[in-house]
Amino acid sequence: GDFHIWYRNKYPIGGKDFLDRDDTDKYGPETITIYKPAVGSYYYSVYDYSNKSKKRSKHLSRSNATVKVYGQNKLLASFEVPANMKGNCWHVFEINESHEIIPINIVDFVKKEQNIQ
């Protein structure tokens, strides 16, 4: 199934995956923990709530945001927000059913944060 972890839904799978820390002051970090992966793919995106209605905003792209993926007590992948792109949503990566991390790394505009995948 599809599960959307965000500030309005921090515990979507009966407490197995959850938003540990929701960053509201823009300085991070924000963390999500997946204790037991559900069947299916996971998509990780970063949403610029402060500029949610600005299609042409480059604030997210200029933020120097970094996403780090940890597993088995080590760093598995690291991503930096692409430079000079317009939009409010950074689609960072997918974790597929084989638990492989597949980079997406694009910034675009998403009209409603509930629709982020």
N, C-alpha and C positions, 0 to 999 in steps of 0.2 A: 504494500500500500504506500500511499504518499503521506509524508509527515512534514509539517512545516514548523521548525523550531524558530521562534522569534519572541520578542518581548511580551506579546499577548498570549503566547502559548509556549511556556518554558519547559513543560513536561508532557509532550504529546504522546509518548508511548508507555504510559503507565510507570514512568519514572526510570525507564531503561536508558533513555537519551535525554539530556537536558541542558539548558542554558545555565551554566554555572555562574557566570558573571555577565550582566548586561551593562555595557559601557554607555553611560549617558552624558559624559563630559568630553567626549571625543579624544581622549588621550589614551584609552585602552589600559590594559588588554581586555578583550572580551573572550570568554572561553565557552566551548560546547564540548560535552563529554558524551561519547558513545560507548557504553559499557558492553552491550551485546548487540551487534548489528542485526537489524531486521533484514529479511530477504528483500532484495531489490537494490537499486542504486541510490546514492546520496549525492545531492548537489549542494555546493557551498557557495553562497553569494554574500556580498557586503552591500548593504543598502544605505544610501546617504539620506537619512530622514530629514536633515536640516534643509536640504535642497530638493525635496521630493517632487515639487511641481515645476522644476526648472529643467526643461528638455535639453537646453544648450549649456548647462552648467558643466564646468570643468573642475569644480571643487574637489570631487572625489578623486579624479585623476591626478590632481595636484597635491593630494593629501600625504603622499609618501606612506600610505597604508601598506602593511605587510601581513600576510597570513602564513602561519607556520602549522604544519601538521605533524603531530607526534604520535608514536605508537611503539610498543615494545621498549619503552624507556629511552627512545632516541628520536631525533629529528628525521622525519621521512621525506618531507618536501617543504619548500619555502617559495612564496609567491610575492611579487611586488606589483602594486597596482600599475597598469599600463599608463604611460604618460600621454598627455595631450589628447584625451578622448572625452567626448561629451556624453553626459548621462548621469543617472543617479543610482545605478546598480552595477556592481562589479561581479560578474559571474566568474568565479575563481577556478573551481575544479569539480570533477565528479569522482566519486568512489564507486566503482562498479561491483557487481555481485562476486567477482573474484578478488575483491578488496584492492584492486589496482587504482592508483591515483592518476586520473587523466586530466591534464591541464585544459582549461577553457580560456581563461584570461582575457575576457572582453568586457568593456564598459558600454552600457546602453541605457536607454530610458525605459523604466517600468512605471506604468500609470498608477498602480496600486500595489503596496508592499505585500498584500495577501497573495498576489499572483506571481510572486517571485518563485522561480524554480532554479 
